[in-house]
Amino acid sequence: MKGYLYAILAAVFFTSCLSKHEVLQNPRVSSRPVPARPAQPARNAPTKPAQPAASYTSTSGYEYIERYKDIAIAEMERYGIPASIKLAQALLESGNGNSTLAREANNHFGIKCTPEWIGGKTYKDDDRHNDCFRVYEHAEESFKDHSQFLLRKRYAALFELDKDDYKGWARGLKSAGYATNPRYADLLIDLIERYELHQYDRPESRTAKIEREKVVQTEIVENKPEELQVAQAKAPVRIDIHEVKQGDTLAAIARKYGMSTTDLMDLNGLKTESLFVGQLILVSQ
């Protein structure tokens, strides 16, 4: 009897094991649900547009800004010319302080001699052979003289703008004939935003603005400059900029403008010959 009972138990145990084995192996029986995978995008789905190259800045540009930002801010507080505008113009016209005039004459804005000028002089071919340019003892004097140059009837309307309105100033300078380059305003705005020069601009209250305008407009009237004399002192700025195209090399750009690669690197404060498409290279001295 006991043997019979043992045989029955063994058969039940074997059947149970076999049943479990079949459940695990039977493909028609599902195990735990498998999380659905996200659908794969179609092969011809549009790809995310490539990010534009980072805006170009240079070590020499930052060093130049750090050196002259205080005088630019001081002149802004006195006359209302945005510090960002003065710094951007100086960066452009002096090639980050590397131009011949900036290095040898402390002249960062290319201001020429006029009959009443009693300071130092230097001569350089520009609009004419041996044009006379002002020489300053210190670069800061050039920044101050630049403010005096703008205190003219031609630029009077600009001083009615807010002193942190760098876009208005950039466009106003171009409209007033400060520069011949049709992209002059865009170049200034690009420089200001690339180097974040607007951080040095300061807003002013309406009362402060009215008081400043009175002082500035009085100085403009008292100066009473002869327009011919102004034109002689500062012809519209000719800023020669090369925008890098695909395949350009620094050596090829230098050859195109009759310069050496070393001079071109010095003028733009470049540490290497690496370029990227859309980069602006100053090619005039």
KOLDO-67844 format. One record per residue (C-alpha): x, y, z; chain; residue number from 1. Coordinates in steps of 0.2 Angstrom, whole numbers, padded with zeros to 4 digits. Layout:
% KOLDO-67844
[r [X,Y,Z],'A',NUM]
...
% end
This chain:
% KOLDO-67844
[r [0000,0000,0000],'A',1]
[r [0014,0012,0005],'A',2]
[r [0023,0008,-0012],'A',3]
[r [0007,0012,-0021],'A',4]
[r [0006,0029,-0012],'A',5]
[r [0024,0033,-0016],'A',6]
[r [0021,0029,-0034],'A',7]
[r [0006,0041,-0035],'A',8]
[r [0016,0055,-0026],'A',9]
[r [0031,0053,-0038],'A',10]
[r [0019,0054,-0053],'A',11]
[r [0011,0070,-0047],'A',12]
[r [0028,0078,-0043],'A',13]
[r [0035,0074,-0060],'A',14]
[r [0019,0080,-0069],'A',15]
[r [0020,0097,-0059],'A',16]
[r [0038,0099,-0064],'A',17]
[r [0035,0095,-0082],'A',18]
[r [0020,0107,-0082],'A',19]
[r [0031,0122,-0076],'A',20]
[r [0045,0118,-0088],'A',21]
[r [0032,0118,-0102],'A',22]
[r [0026,0135,-0097],'A',23]
[r [0043,0143,-0097],'A',24]
[r [0047,0136,-0114],'A',25]
[r [0030,0138,-0122],'A',26]
[r [0032,0154,-0134],'A',27]
[r [0013,0156,-0134],'A',28]
[r [0013,0160,-0115],'A',29]
[r [0019,0178,-0111],'A',30]
[r [0030,0182,-0096],'A',31]
[r [0031,0199,-0089],'A',32]
[r [0026,0213,-0100],'A',33]
[r [0041,0221,-0109],'A',34]
[r [0041,0240,-0110],'A',35]
[r [0038,0246,-0127],'A',36]
[r [0053,0255,-0135],'A',37]
[r [0051,0272,-0142],'A',38]
[r [0048,0272,-0161],'A',39]
[r [0063,0275,-0171],'A',40]
[r [0063,0291,-0182],'A',41]
[r [0061,0288,-0201],'A',42]
[r [0078,0288,-0210],'A',43]
[r [0073,0303,-0220],'A',44]
[r [0066,0313,-0205],'A',45]
[r [0073,0331,-0204],'A',46]
[r [0089,0333,-0193],'A',47]
[r [0091,0347,-0181],'A',48]
[r [0100,0362,-0189],'A',49]
[r [0118,0363,-0185],'A',50]
[r [0122,0376,-0172],'A',51]
[r [0131,0392,-0179],'A',52]
[r [0150,0394,-0175],'A',53]
[r [0153,0403,-0159],'A',54]
[r [0156,0422,-0161],'A',55]
[r [0174,0426,-0164],'A',56]
[r [0183,0435,-0150],'A',57]
[r [0202,0437,-0147],'A',58]
[r [0213,0438,-0132],'A',59]
[r [0220,0455,-0138],'A',60]
[r [0202,0461,-0140],'A',61]
[r [0198,0457,-0121],'A',62]
[r [0215,0464,-0116],'A',63]
[r [0211,0480,-0125],'A',64]
[r [0194,0482,-0118],'A',65]
[r [0201,0479,-0100],'A',66]
[r [0214,0493,-0103],'A',67]
[r [0203,0506,-0109],'A',68]
[r [0185,0503,-0102],'A',69]
[r [0188,0515,-0088],'A',70]
[r [0191,0530,-0099],'A',71]
[r [0177,0525,-0110],'A',72]
[r [0165,0525,-0095],'A',73]
[r [0172,0541,-0089],'A',74]
[r [0168,0550,-0106],'A',75]
[r [0151,0542,-0106],'A',76]
[r [0146,0549,-0089],'A',77]
[r [0153,0566,-0095],'A',78]
[r [0145,0567,-0113],'A',79]
[r [0132,0553,-0114],'A',80]
[r [0142,0543,-0128],'A',81]
[r [0139,0525,-0124],'A',82]
[r [0155,0517,-0117],'A',83]
[r [0151,0502,-0128],'A',84]
[r [0151,0513,-0144],'A',85]
[r [0167,0521,-0140],'A',86]
[r [0176,0504,-0136],'A',87]
[r [0169,0496,-0152],'A',88]
[r [0174,0511,-0163],'A',89]
[r [0192,0510,-0155],'A',90]
[r [0193,0491,-0158],'A',91]
[r [0188,0493,-0176],'A',92]
[r [0198,0508,-0180],'A',93]
[r [0214,0503,-0171],'A',94]
[r [0213,0484,-0174],'A',95]
[r [0213,0481,-0155],'A',96]
[r [0227,0494,-0153],'A',97]
[r [0238,0485,-0166],'A',98]
[r [0237,0498,-0180],'A',99]
[r [0252,0508,-0184],'A',100]
[r [0244,0524,-0178],'A',101]
[r [0239,0517,-0162],'A',102]
[r [0256,0509,-0159],'A',103]
[r [0266,0524,-0164],'A',104]
[r [0255,0539,-0161],'A',105]
[r [0243,0534,-0148],'A',106]
[r [0230,0538,-0161],'A',107]
[r [0216,0525,-0159],'A',108]
[r [0202,0534,-0169],'A',109]
[r [0212,0540,-0184],'A',110]
[r [0209,0559,-0181],'A',111]
[r [0219,0570,-0192],'A',112]
[r [0228,0587,-0189],'A',113]
[r [0219,0603,-0191],'A',114]
[r [0226,0621,-0192],'A',115]
[r [0223,0624,-0174],'A',116]
[r [0231,0608,-0168],'A',117]
[r [0247,0611,-0158],'A',118]
[r [0251,0594,-0153],'A',119]
[r [0263,0581,-0161],'A',120]
[r [0261,0576,-0179],'A',121]
[r [0264,0561,-0189],'A',122]
[r [0262,0558,-0208],'A',123]
[r [0255,0543,-0217],'A',124]
[r [0247,0540,-0234],'A',125]
[r [0228,0540,-0232],'A',126]
[r [0216,0549,-0243],'A',127]
[r [0231,0559,-0249],'A',128]
[r [0250,0557,-0249],'A',129]
[r [0257,0561,-0232],'A',130]
[r [0241,0565,-0223],'A',131]
[r [0245,0573,-0206],'A',132]
[r [0238,0563,-0191],'A',133]
[r [0238,0569,-0173],'A',134]
[r [0250,0561,-0160],'A',135]
[r [0245,0560,-0142],'A',136]
[r [0256,0558,-0127],'A',137]
[r [0244,0545,-0120],'A',138]
[r [0231,0534,-0128],'A',139]
[r [0218,0541,-0116],'A',140]
[r [0220,0558,-0124],'A',141]
[r [0214,0550,-0140],'A',142]
[r [0198,0544,-0132],'A',143]
[r [0195,0561,-0125],'A',144]
[r [0198,0570,-0142],'A',145]
[r [0186,0557,-0150],'A',146]
[r [0173,0564,-0138],'A',147]
[r [0177,0582,-0143],'A',148]
[r [0176,0577,-0162],'A',149]
[r [0159,0571,-0160],'A',150]
[r [0153,0587,-0151],'A',151]
[r [0148,0594,-0169],'A',152]
[r [0132,0599,-0176],'A',153]
[r [0133,0584,-0188],'A',154]
[r [0131,0572,-0173],'A',155]
[r [0121,0583,-0161],'A',156]
[r [0105,0572,-0163],'A',157]
[r [0115,0557,-0156],'A',158]
[r [0116,0566,-0139],'A',159]
[r [0098,0566,-0138],'A',160]
[r [0098,0547,-0137],'A',161]
[r [0099,0537,-0121],'A',162]
[r [0117,0534,-0116],'A',163]
[r [0114,0515,-0116],'A',164]
[r [0106,0515,-0133],'A',165]
[r [0121,0508,-0142],'A',166]
[r [0110,0502,-0157],'A',167]
[r [0103,0520,-0160],'A',168]
[r [0121,0527,-0158],'A',169]
[r [0128,0514,-0171],'A',170]
[r [0115,0518,-0184],'A',171]
[r [0116,0536,-0180],'A',172]
[r [0134,0537,-0183],'A',173]
[r [0132,0529,-0200],'A',174]
[r [0118,0540,-0205],'A',175]
[r [0128,0555,-0200],'A',176]
[r [0142,0550,-0212],'A',177]
[r [0155,0545,-0199],'A',178]
[r [0160,0530,-0210],'A',179]
[r [0159,0525,-0228],'A',180]
[r [0157,0506,-0225],'A',181]
[r [0139,0502,-0228],'A',182]
[r [0140,0489,-0214],'A',183]
[r [0148,0501,-0201],'A',184]
[r [0133,0501,-0189],'A',185]
[r [0131,0482,-0190],'A',186]
[r [0150,0480,-0187],'A',187]
[r [0149,0490,-0171],'A',188]
[r [0133,0481,-0165],'A',189]
[r [0142,0464,-0168],'A',190]
[r [0157,0469,-0159],'A',191]
[r [0147,0476,-0144],'A',192]
[r [0137,0460,-0143],'A',193]
[r [0151,0448,-0146],'A',194]
[r [0162,0456,-0132],'A',195]
[r [0147,0461,-0121],'A',196]
[r [0152,0479,-0121],'A',197]
[r [0135,0485,-0117],'A',198]
[r [0139,0479,-0099],'A',199]
[r [0148,0495,-0097],'A',200]
[r [0134,0506,-0102],'A',201]
[r [0124,0515,-0089],'A',202]
[r [0105,0520,-0089],'A',203]
[r [0101,0538,-0083],'A',204]
[r [0085,0546,-0076],'A',205]
[r [0075,0558,-0086],'A',206]
[r [0081,0572,-0076],'A',207]
[r [0099,0568,-0078],'A',208]
[r [0097,0566,-0096],'A',209]
[r [0089,0583,-0098],'A',210]
[r [0104,0591,-0088],'A',211]
[r [0117,0581,-0098],'A',212]
[r [0109,0587,-0115],'A',213]
[r [0109,0605,-0110],'A',214]
[r [0128,0604,-0106],'A',215]
[r [0132,0594,-0122],'A',216]
[r [0121,0605,-0133],'A',217]
[r [0129,0621,-0126],'A',218]
[r [0147,0614,-0130],'A',219]
[r [0141,0610,-0147],'A',220]
[r [0135,0627,-0150],'A',221]
[r [0151,0635,-0143],'A',222]
[r [0162,0625,-0153],'A',223]
[r [0155,0631,-0169],'A',224]
[r [0167,0621,-0180],'A',225]
[r [0169,0624,-0198],'A',226]
[r [0162,0608,-0207],'A',227]
[r [0177,0609,-0220],'A',228]
[r [0189,0609,-0205],'A',229]
[r [0179,0594,-0197],'A',230]
[r [0180,0585,-0214],'A',231]
[r [0199,0588,-0214],'A',232]
[r [0201,0582,-0196],'A',233]
[r [0191,0566,-0199],'A',234]
[r [0186,0560,-0216],'A',235]
[r [0173,0546,-0215],'A',236]
[r [0181,0531,-0209],'A',237]
[r [0186,0518,-0222],'A',238]
[r [0186,0502,-0213],'A',239]
[r [0191,0487,-0223],'A',240]
[r [0185,0471,-0217],'A',241]
[r [0187,0454,-0225],'A',242]
[r [0173,0441,-0221],'A',243]
[r [0181,0424,-0221],'A',244]
[r [0173,0412,-0235],'A',245]
[r [0175,0394,-0237],'A',246]
[r [0192,0389,-0242],'A',247]
[r [0200,0405,-0236],'A',248]
[r [0217,0405,-0227],'A',249]
[r [0226,0418,-0218],'A',250]
[r [0240,0418,-0230],'A',251]
[r [0229,0420,-0245],'A',252]
[r [0220,0435,-0237],'A',253]
[r [0236,0443,-0232],'A',254]
[r [0242,0441,-0251],'A',255]
[r [0225,0448,-0257],'A',256]
[r [0228,0464,-0247],'A',257]
[r [0246,0466,-0249],'A',258]
[r [0251,0462,-0231],'A',259]
[r [0262,0449,-0223],'A',260]
[r [0253,0435,-0213],'A',261]
[r [0262,0441,-0197],'A',262]
[r [0256,0459,-0200],'A',263]
[r [0238,0453,-0202],'A',264]
[r [0239,0442,-0187],'A',265]
[r [0246,0457,-0177],'A',266]
[r [0233,0468,-0183],'A',267]
[r [0219,0457,-0178],'A',268]
[r [0227,0450,-0162],'A',269]
[r [0227,0432,-0169],'A',270]
[r [0237,0419,-0160],'A',271]
[r [0235,0406,-0173],'A',272]
[r [0231,0405,-0192],'A',273]
[r [0215,0396,-0188],'A',274]
[r [0199,0404,-0196],'A',275]
[r [0181,0400,-0197],'A',276]
[r [0168,0405,-0211],'A',277]
[r [0160,0422,-0207],'A',278]
[r [0174,0428,-0196],'A',279]
[r [0178,0447,-0199],'A',280]
[r [0196,0451,-0202],'A',281]
[r [0202,0469,-0202],'A',282]
[r [0213,0472,-0217],'A',283]
[r [0217,0490,-0216],'A',284]
[r [0230,0499,-0206],'A',285]
% end
